């Protein structure tokens, strides 16, 4: 019983660390890429009705 509990704790910690590593990697890539600017422009245009072309 104790071995199963330890194994589940190790698995939980591993999943948490993986999630944090993935989030940090994604944040670093978005911060350092030029795509962030265009993404923000498209996002702003999509939510601003005065920016529509038609």
PQR file with spaces between the fields and no chain letter, atoms N, CA, C, O and H, PARSE charges and radii, in Angstrom:
ATOM       1  N    UNK     1       0.826   -1.201    0.000 -0.4000 1.5000
ATOM       2  CA   UNK     1       0.000    0.000    0.000 -0.0000 2.0000
ATOM       3  C    UNK     1       0.868    1.261    0.000  0.5500 1.7000
ATOM       4  O    UNK     1       0.594    2.211   -0.733 -0.5500 1.4000
ATOM       5  N    UNK     2       1.901    1.259    0.818 -0.4000 1.5000
ATOM       6  CA   UNK     2       2.776    2.427    0.888 -0.0000 2.0000
ATOM       7  C    UNK     2       3.543    2.622   -0.422  0.5500 1.7000
ATOM       8  O    UNK     2       3.779    3.754   -0.843 -0.5500 1.4000
ATOM       9  H    UNK     2       2.123    0.487    1.413  0.4000 1.0000
ATOM      10  N    UNK     3       3.930    1.522   -1.060 -0.4000 1.5000
ATOM      11  CA   UNK     3       4.658    1.619   -2.325 -0.0000 2.0000
ATOM      12  C    UNK     3       3.779    2.243   -3.407  0.5500 1.7000
ATOM      13  O    UNK     3       4.253    3.056   -4.201 -0.5500 1.4000
ATOM      14  H    UNK     3       3.738    0.602   -0.718  0.4000 1.0000
ATOM      15  N    UNK     4       2.513    1.869   -3.439 -0.4000 1.5000
ATOM      16  CA   UNK     4       1.596    2.443   -4.426 -0.0000 2.0000
ATOM      17  C    UNK     4       1.393    3.935   -4.168  0.5500 1.7000
ATOM      18  O    UNK     4       1.307    4.726   -5.108 -0.5500 1.4000
ATOM      19  H    UNK     4       2.128    1.209   -2.794  0.4000 1.0000
ATOM      20  N    UNK     5       1.318    4.314   -2.903 -0.4000 1.5000
ATOM      21  CA   UNK     5       1.161    5.725   -2.550 -0.0000 2.0000
ATOM      22  C    UNK     5       2.379    6.533   -2.984  0.5500 1.7000
ATOM      23  O    UNK     5       2.241    7.622   -3.542 -0.5500 1.4000
ATOM      24  H    UNK     5       1.388    3.672   -2.139  0.4000 1.0000
ATOM      25  N    UNK     6       3.579    5.995   -2.725 -0.4000 1.5000
ATOM      26  CA   UNK     6       4.807    6.677   -3.136 -0.0000 2.0000
ATOM      27  C    UNK     6       4.862    6.806   -4.652  0.5500 1.7000
ATOM      28  O    UNK     6       5.269    7.840   -5.181 -0.5500 1.4000
ATOM      29  H    UNK     6       3.691    5.111   -2.272  0.4000 1.0000
ATOM      30  N    UNK     7       4.451    5.751   -5.346 -0.4000 1.5000
ATOM      31  CA   UNK     7       4.481    5.779   -6.806 -0.0000 2.0000
ATOM      32  C    UNK     7       3.521    6.836   -7.350  0.5500 1.7000
ATOM      33  O    UNK     7       3.841    7.528   -8.317 -0.5500 1.4000
ATOM      34  H    UNK     7       4.121    4.910   -4.917  0.4000 1.0000
ATOM      35  N    UNK     8       2.358    6.960   -6.738 -0.4000 1.5000
ATOM      36  CA   UNK     8       1.400    7.957   -7.210 -0.0000 2.0000
ATOM      37  C    UNK     8       1.897    9.376   -6.920  0.5500 1.7000
ATOM      38  O    UNK     8       1.666   10.289   -7.713 -0.5500 1.4000
ATOM      39  H    UNK     8       2.098    6.398   -5.953  0.4000 1.0000
ATOM      40  N    UNK     9       2.573    9.559   -5.795 -0.4000 1.5000
ATOM      41  CA   UNK     9       3.136   10.878   -5.479 -0.0000 2.0000
ATOM      42  C    UNK     9       4.229   11.241   -6.486  0.5500 1.7000
ATOM      43  O    UNK     9       4.282   12.375   -6.962 -0.5500 1.4000
ATOM      44  H    UNK     9       2.761    8.818   -5.151  0.4000 1.0000
ATOM      45  N    UNK    10       5.083   10.299   -6.803 -0.4000 1.5000
ATOM      46  CA   UNK    10       6.154   10.544   -7.775 -0.0000 2.0000
ATOM      47  C    UNK    10       5.559   10.879   -9.134  0.5500 1.7000
ATOM      48  O    UNK    10       6.044   11.781   -9.817 -0.5500 1.4000
ATOM      49  H    UNK    10       5.040    9.378   -6.415  0.4000 1.0000
ATOM      50  N    UNK    11       4.516   10.164   -9.534 -0.4000 1.5000
ATOM      51  CA   UNK    11       3.872   10.426  -10.818 -0.0000 2.0000
ATOM      52  C    UNK    11       3.248   11.824  -10.830  0.5500 1.7000
ATOM      53  O    UNK    11       3.359   12.545  -11.821 -0.5500 1.4000
ATOM      54  H    UNK    11       4.122    9.431   -8.980  0.4000 1.0000
ATOM      55  N    UNK    12       2.600   12.199   -9.745 -0.4000 1.5000
ATOM      56  CA   UNK    12       1.977   13.516   -9.646 -0.0000 2.0000
ATOM      57  C    UNK    12       3.016   14.631   -9.747  0.5500 1.7000
ATOM      58  O    UNK    12       2.808   15.612  -10.461 -0.5500 1.4000
ATOM      59  H    UNK    12       2.510   11.613   -8.940  0.4000 1.0000
ATOM      60  N    UNK    13       4.124   14.482   -9.040 -0.4000 1.5000
ATOM      61  CA   UNK    13       5.189   15.488   -9.083 -0.0000 2.0000
ATOM      62  C    UNK    13       5.789   15.567  -10.484  0.5500 1.7000
ATOM      63  O    UNK    13       6.097   16.656  -10.966 -0.5500 1.4000
ATOM      64  H    UNK    13       4.293   13.685   -8.460  0.4000 1.0000
ATOM      65  N    UNK    14       5.954   14.426  -11.134 -0.4000 1.5000
ATOM      66  CA   UNK    14       6.495   14.408  -12.492 -0.0000 2.0000
ATOM      67  C    UNK    14       5.580   15.147  -13.455  0.5500 1.7000
ATOM      68  O    UNK    14       6.047   15.923  -14.288 -0.5500 1.4000
ATOM      69  H    UNK    14       5.703   13.540  -10.742  0.4000 1.0000
ATOM      70  N    UNK    15       4.285   14.910  -13.345 -0.4000 1.5000
ATOM      71  CA   UNK    15       3.327   15.595  -14.219 -0.0000 2.0000
ATOM      72  C    UNK    15       3.351   17.099  -13.965  0.5500 1.7000
ATOM      73  O    UNK    15       3.316   17.887  -14.911 -0.5500 1.4000
ATOM      74  H    UNK    15       3.906   14.279  -12.669  0.4000 1.0000
ATOM      75  N    UNK    16       3.411   17.505  -12.697 -0.4000 1.5000
ATOM      76  CA   UNK    16       3.466   18.933  -12.381 -0.0000 2.0000
ATOM      77  C    UNK    16       4.716   19.590  -12.960  0.5500 1.7000
ATOM      78  O    UNK    16       4.641   20.666  -13.554 -0.5500 1.4000
ATOM      79  H    UNK    16       3.440   16.865  -11.929  0.4000 1.0000
ATOM      80  N    UNK    17       5.860   18.943  -12.785 -0.4000 1.5000
ATOM      81  CA   UNK    17       7.101   19.505  -13.316 -0.0000 2.0000
ATOM      82  C    UNK    17       7.063   19.591  -14.834  0.5500 1.7000
ATOM      83  O    UNK    17       7.553   20.559  -15.416 -0.5500 1.4000
ATOM      84  H    UNK    17       5.922   18.069  -12.303  0.4000 1.0000
ATOM      85  N    UNK    18       6.485   18.589  -15.472 -0.4000 1.5000
ATOM      86  CA   UNK    18       6.372   18.607  -16.929 -0.0000 2.0000
ATOM      87  C    UNK    18       5.496   19.763  -17.384  0.5500 1.7000
ATOM      88  O    UNK    18       5.822   20.446  -18.355 -0.5500 1.4000
ATOM      89  H    UNK    18       6.087   17.803  -14.998  0.4000 1.0000
ATOM      90  N    UNK    19       4.390   19.988  -16.692 -0.4000 1.5000
ATOM      91  CA   UNK    19       3.499   21.100  -17.045 -0.0000 2.0000
ATOM      92  C    UNK    19       4.214   22.442  -16.885  0.5500 1.7000
ATOM      93  O    UNK    19       4.124   23.304  -17.760 -0.5500 1.4000
ATOM      94  H    UNK    19       4.125   19.433  -15.903  0.4000 1.0000
ATOM      95  N    UNK    20       4.920   22.617  -15.773 -0.4000 1.5000
ATOM      96  CA   UNK    20       5.630   23.871  -15.553 -0.0000 2.0000
ATOM      97  C    UNK    20       6.718   24.075  -16.603  0.5500 1.7000
ATOM      98  O    UNK    20       6.914   25.193  -17.081 -0.5500 1.4000
ATOM      99  H    UNK    20       4.992   21.917  -15.063  0.4000 1.0000
ATOM     100  N    UNK    21       7.423   23.013  -16.963 -0.4000 1.5000
ATOM     101  CA   UNK    21       8.474   23.129  -17.971 -0.0000 2.0000
ATOM     102  C    UNK    21       7.880   23.507  -19.320  0.5500 1.7000
ATOM     103  O    UNK    21       8.441   24.333  -20.040 -0.5500 1.4000
ATOM     104  H    UNK    21       7.264   22.105  -16.575  0.4000 1.0000
ATOM     105  N    UNK    22       6.754   22.909  -19.661 -0.4000 1.5000
ATOM     106  CA   UNK    22       6.105   23.205  -20.939 -0.0000 2.0000
ATOM     107  C    UNK    22       5.611   24.649  -20.970  0.5500 1.7000
ATOM     108  O    UNK    22       5.776   25.339  -21.976 -0.5500 1.4000
ATOM     109  H    UNK    22       6.298   22.238  -19.076  0.4000 1.0000
ATOM     110  N    UNK    23       5.015   25.106  -19.888 -0.4000 1.5000
ATOM     111  CA   UNK    23       4.534   26.488  -19.836 -0.0000 2.0000
ATOM     112  C    UNK    23       5.686   27.483  -19.935  0.5500 1.7000
ATOM     113  O    UNK    23       5.574   28.498  -20.622 -0.5500 1.4000
ATOM     114  H    UNK    23       4.881   24.546  -19.070  0.4000 1.0000
ATOM     115  N    UNK    24       6.782   27.197  -19.255 -0.4000 1.5000
ATOM     116  CA   UNK    24       7.942   28.086  -19.318 -0.0000 2.0000
ATOM     117  C    UNK    24       8.521   28.117  -20.727  0.5500 1.7000
ATOM     118  O    UNK    24       8.915   29.176  -21.215 -0.5500 1.4000
ATOM     119  H    UNK    24       6.873   26.372  -18.696  0.4000 1.0000
ATOM     120  N    UNK    25       8.573   26.960  -21.380 -0.4000 1.5000
ATOM     121  CA   UNK    25       9.097   26.884  -22.745 -0.0000 2.0000
ATOM     122  C    UNK    25       8.209   27.670  -23.704  0.5500 1.7000
ATOM     123  O    UNK    25       8.707   28.421  -24.542 -0.5500 1.4000
ATOM     124  H    UNK    25       8.253   26.100  -20.983  0.4000 1.0000
ATOM     125  N    UNK    26       6.896   27.496  -23.581 -0.4000 1.5000
ATOM     126  CA   UNK    26       5.969   28.209  -24.465 -0.0000 2.0000
ATOM     127  C    UNK    26       6.056   29.716  -24.237  0.5500 1.7000
ATOM     128  O    UNK    26       6.038   30.487  -25.196 -0.5500 1.4000
ATOM     129  H    UNK    26       6.491   26.885  -22.900  0.4000 1.0000
ATOM     130  N    UNK    27       6.147   30.139  -22.993 -0.4000 1.5000
ATOM     131  CA   UNK    27       6.242   31.567  -22.688 -0.0000 2.0000
ATOM     132  C    UNK    27       7.531   32.153  -23.249  0.5500 1.7000
ATOM     133  O    UNK    27       7.531   33.270  -23.767 -0.5500 1.4000
ATOM     134  H    UNK    27       6.161   29.512  -22.213  0.4000 1.0000
ATOM     135  N    UNK    28       8.616   31.414  -23.151 -0.4000 1.5000
ATOM     136  CA   UNK    28       9.894   31.900  -23.671 -0.0000 2.0000
ATOM     137  C    UNK    28       9.838   32.012  -25.190  0.5500 1.7000
ATOM     138  O    UNK    28      10.339   32.984  -25.755 -0.5500 1.4000
ATOM     139  H    UNK    28       8.616   30.507  -22.730  0.4000 1.0000
ATOM     140  N    UNK    29       9.241   31.037  -25.853 -0.4000 1.5000
ATOM     141  CA   UNK    29       9.157   31.076  -27.313 -0.0000 2.0000
ATOM     142  C    UNK    29       8.268   32.219  -27.773  0.5500 1.7000
ATOM     143  O    UNK    29       8.602   32.910  -28.735 -0.5500 1.4000
ATOM     144  H    UNK    29       8.834   30.247  -25.395  0.4000 1.0000
ATOM     145  N    UNK    30       7.145   32.428  -27.103 -0.4000 1.5000
ATOM     146  CA   UNK    30       6.257   33.521  -27.501 -0.0000 2.0000
ATOM     147  C    UNK    30       6.916   34.871  -27.271  0.5500 1.7000
ATOM     148  O    UNK    30       6.741   35.798  -28.061 -0.5500 1.4000
ATOM     149  H    UNK    30       6.874   31.866  -26.321  0.4000 1.0000
ATOM     150  N    UNK    31       7.674   34.979  -26.185 -0.4000 1.5000
ATOM     151  CA   UNK    31       8.312   36.242  -25.853 -0.0000 2.0000
ATOM     152  C    UNK    31       9.418   36.577  -26.845  0.5500 1.7000
ATOM     153  O    UNK    31       9.628   37.747  -27.164 -0.5500 1.4000
ATOM     154  H    UNK    31       7.816   34.225  -25.542  0.4000 1.0000
ATOM     155  N    UNK    32      10.124   35.569  -27.333 -0.4000 1.5000
ATOM     156  CA   UNK    32      11.284   35.830  -28.173 -0.0000 2.0000
ATOM     157  C    UNK    32      10.955   35.814  -29.661  0.5500 1.7000
ATOM     158  O    UNK    32      11.827   36.103  -30.480 -0.5500 1.4000
ATOM     159  H    UNK    32       9.953   34.618  -27.074  0.4000 1.0000
ATOM     160  N    UNK    33       9.725   35.486  -30.031 -0.4000 1.5000
ATOM     161  CA   UNK    33       9.413   35.384  -31.453 -0.0000 2.0000
ATOM     162  C    UNK    33       8.777   36.667  -31.964  0.5500 1.7000
ATOM     163  O    UNK    33       8.243   37.463  -31.191 -0.5500 1.4000
ATOM     164  H    UNK    33       9.016   35.251  -29.365  0.4000 1.0000
ATOM     165  N    UNK    34       8.841   36.854  -33.274 -0.4000 1.5000
ATOM     166  CA   UNK    34       8.188   37.999  -33.891 -0.0000 2.0000
ATOM     167  C    UNK    34       6.703   37.726  -34.087  0.5500 1.7000
ATOM     168  O    UNK    34       5.938   38.638  -34.402 -0.5500 1.4000
ATOM     169  H    UNK    34       9.275   36.207  -33.901  0.4000 1.0000
ATOM     170  N    UNK    35       6.299   36.486  -33.903 -0.4000 1.5000
ATOM     171  CA   UNK    35       4.904   36.112  -34.110 -0.0000 2.0000
ATOM     172  C    UNK    35       3.997   36.748  -33.067  0.5500 1.7000
ATOM     173  O    UNK    35       2.802   36.917  -33.312 -0.5500 1.4000
ATOM     174  H    UNK    35       6.920   35.746  -33.647  0.4000 1.0000
ATOM     175  N    UNK    36       4.538   37.098  -31.923 -0.4000 1.5000
ATOM     176  CA   UNK    36       3.722   37.667  -30.848 -0.0000 2.0000
ATOM     177  C    UNK    36       3.085   38.977  -31.294  0.5500 1.7000
ATOM     178  O    UNK    36       1.914   39.228  -31.010 -0.5500 1.4000
ATOM     179  H    UNK    36       5.508   36.961  -31.724  0.4000 1.0000
ATOM     180  N    UNK    37       3.844   39.803  -31.985 -0.4000 1.5000
ATOM     181  CA   UNK    37       3.293   41.075  -32.442 -0.0000 2.0000
ATOM     182  C    UNK    37       2.134   40.895  -33.394  0.5500 1.7000
ATOM     183  O    UNK    37       1.105   41.556  -33.250 -0.5500 1.4000
ATOM     184  H    UNK    37       4.795   39.599  -32.216  0.4000 1.0000
ATOM     185  N    UNK    38       2.283   40.008  -34.371 -0.4000 1.5000
ATOM     186  CA   UNK    38       1.195   39.793  -35.322 -0.0000 2.0000
ATOM     187  C    UNK    38       0.014   39.130  -34.643  0.5500 1.7000
ATOM     188  O    UNK    38      -1.137   39.406  -34.983 -0.5500 1.4000
ATOM     189  H    UNK    38       3.119   39.471  -34.488  0.4000 1.0000
ATOM     190  N    UNK    39       0.289   38.258  -33.687 -0.4000 1.5000
ATOM     191  CA   UNK    39      -0.801   37.603  -32.964 -0.0000 2.0000
ATOM     192  C    UNK    39      -1.610   38.643  -32.196  0.5500 1.7000
ATOM     193  O    UNK    39      -2.840   38.589  -32.187 -0.5500 1.4000
ATOM     194  H    UNK    39       1.224   38.034  -33.411  0.4000 1.0000
ATOM     195  N    UNK    40      -0.931   39.586  -31.553 -0.4000 1.5000
ATOM     196  CA   UNK    40      -1.643   40.622  -30.813 -0.0000 2.0000
ATOM     197  C    UNK    40      -2.417   41.529  -31.758  0.5500 1.7000
ATOM     198  O    UNK    40      -3.516   41.974  -31.427 -0.5500 1.4000
ATOM     199  H    UNK    40       0.068   39.630  -31.560  0.4000 1.0000
ATOM     200  N    UNK    41      -1.857   41.806  -32.927 -0.4000 1.5000
ATOM     201  CA   UNK    41      -2.562   42.642  -33.900 -0.0000 2.0000
ATOM     202  C    UNK    41      -3.832   41.949  -34.362  0.5500 1.7000
ATOM     203  O    UNK    41      -4.896   42.566  -34.404 -0.5500 1.4000
ATOM     204  H    UNK    41      -0.964   41.444  -33.196  0.4000 1.0000
ATOM     205  N    UNK    42      -3.731   40.667  -34.711 -0.4000 1.5000
ATOM     206  CA   UNK    42      -4.909   39.930  -35.159 -0.0000 2.0000
ATOM     207  C    UNK    42      -5.932   39.813  -34.043  0.5500 1.7000
ATOM     208  O    UNK    42      -7.134   39.918  -34.288 -0.5500 1.4000
ATOM     209  H    UNK    42      -2.866   40.166  -34.678  0.4000 1.0000
ATOM     210  N    UNK    43      -5.472   39.597  -32.834 -0.4000 1.5000
ATOM     211  CA   UNK    43      -6.385   39.465  -31.705 -0.0000 2.0000
ATOM     212  C    UNK    43      -7.119   40.781  -31.463  0.5500 1.7000
ATOM     213  O    UNK    43      -8.324   40.792  -31.214 -0.5500 1.4000
ATOM     214  H    UNK    43      -4.495   39.512  -32.635  0.4000 1.0000
ATOM     215  N    UNK    44      -6.386   41.884  -31.538 -0.4000 1.5000
ATOM     216  CA   UNK    44      -7.015   43.183  -31.339 -0.0000 2.0000
ATOM     217  C    UNK    44      -7.997   43.513  -32.447  0.5500 1.7000
ATOM     218  O    UNK    44      -9.066   44.062  -32.181 -0.5500 1.4000
ATOM     219  H    UNK    44      -5.407   41.875  -31.740  0.4000 1.0000
ATOM     220  N    UNK    45      -7.651   43.187  -33.693 -0.4000 1.5000
ATOM     221  CA   UNK    45      -8.539   43.464  -34.814 -0.0000 2.0000
ATOM     222  C    UNK    45      -9.806   42.627  -34.733  0.5500 1.7000
ATOM     223  O    UNK    45     -10.883   43.077  -35.122 -0.5500 1.4000
ATOM     224  H    UNK    45      -6.783   42.741  -33.909  0.4000 1.0000
ATOM     225  N    UNK    46      -9.674   41.421  -34.231 -0.4000 1.5000
ATOM     226  CA   UNK    46     -10.840   40.545  -34.148 -0.0000 2.0000
ATOM     227  C    UNK    46     -11.839   41.059  -33.119  0.5500 1.7000
ATOM     228  O    UNK    46     -13.038   40.804  -33.236 -0.5500 1.4000
ATOM     229  H    UNK    46      -8.799   41.055  -33.914  0.4000 1.0000
ATOM     230  N    UNK    47     -11.351   41.786  -32.108 -0.4000 1.5000
ATOM     231  CA   UNK    47     -12.252   42.232  -31.053 -0.0000 2.0000
ATOM     232  C    UNK    47     -12.621   43.709  -31.159  0.5500 1.7000
ATOM     233  O    UNK    47     -13.368   44.225  -30.327 -0.5500 1.4000
ATOM     234  H    UNK    47     -10.377   41.993  -32.013  0.4000 1.0000
ATOM     235  N    UNK    48     -12.105   44.385  -32.171 -0.4000 1.5000
ATOM     236  CA   UNK    48     -12.427   45.797  -32.331 -0.0000 2.0000
ATOM     237  C    UNK    48     -13.278   45.969  -33.586  0.5500 1.7000
ATOM     238  O    UNK    48     -12.757   45.787  -34.686 -0.5500 1.4000
ATOM     239  H    UNK    48     -11.499   43.966  -32.847  0.4000 1.0000
ATOM     240  N    UNK    49     -14.548   46.308  -33.476 -0.4000 1.5000
ATOM     241  CA   UNK    49     -15.408   46.387  -34.659 -0.0000 2.0000
ATOM     242  C    UNK    49     -15.003   47.482  -35.630  0.5500 1.7000
ATOM     243  O    UNK    49     -15.371   47.415  -36.803 -0.5500 1.4000
ATOM     244  H    UNK    49     -14.971   46.456  -32.582  0.4000 1.0000
ATOM     245  N    UNK    50     -14.250   48.498  -35.183 -0.4000 1.5000
ATOM     246  CA   UNK    50     -13.856   49.572  -36.095 -0.0000 2.0000
ATOM     247  C    UNK    50     -12.712   49.149  -37.002  0.5500 1.7000
ATOM     248  O    UNK    50     -12.413   49.857  -37.963 -0.5500 1.4000
ATOM     249  H    UNK    50     -13.951   48.553  -34.230  0.4000 1.0000
ATOM     250  N    UNK    51     -12.062   48.024  -36.734 -0.4000 1.5000
ATOM     251  CA   UNK    51     -10.941   47.571  -37.554 -0.0000 2.0000
ATOM     252  C    UNK    51     -11.369   46.651  -38.688  0.5500 1.7000
ATOM     253  O    UNK    51     -10.509   46.127  -39.397 -0.5500 1.4000
ATOM     254  H    UNK    51     -12.306   47.449  -35.954  0.4000 1.0000
ATOM     255  N    UNK    52     -12.637   46.439  -38.880 -0.4000 1.5000
ATOM     256  CA   UNK    52     -13.089   45.537  -39.944 -0.0000 2.0000
ATOM     257  C    UNK    52     -12.886   46.198  -41.301  0.5500 1.7000
ATOM     258  O    UNK    52     -13.051   47.409  -41.448 -0.5500 1.4000
ATOM     259  H    UNK    52     -13.335   46.864  -38.304  0.4000 1.0000
ATOM     260  N    UNK    53     -12.528   45.391  -42.282 -0.4000 1.5000
ATOM     261  CA   UNK    53     -12.284   45.914  -43.622 -0.0000 2.0000
ATOM     262  C    UNK    53     -13.584   46.112  -44.390  0.5500 1.7000
ATOM     263  O    UNK    53     -13.659   46.979  -45.261 -0.5500 1.4000
ATOM     264  H    UNK    53     -12.393   44.407  -42.162  0.4000 1.0000
ATOM     265  N    UNK    54     -14.589   45.338  -44.086 -0.4000 1.5000
ATOM     266  CA   UNK    54     -15.860   45.404  -44.844 -0.0000 2.0000
ATOM     267  C    UNK    54     -16.853   46.260  -44.076  0.5500 1.7000
ATOM     268  O    UNK    54     -17.982   46.450  -44.527 -0.5500 1.4000
ATOM     269  H    UNK    54     -14.528   44.634  -43.379  0.4000 1.0000
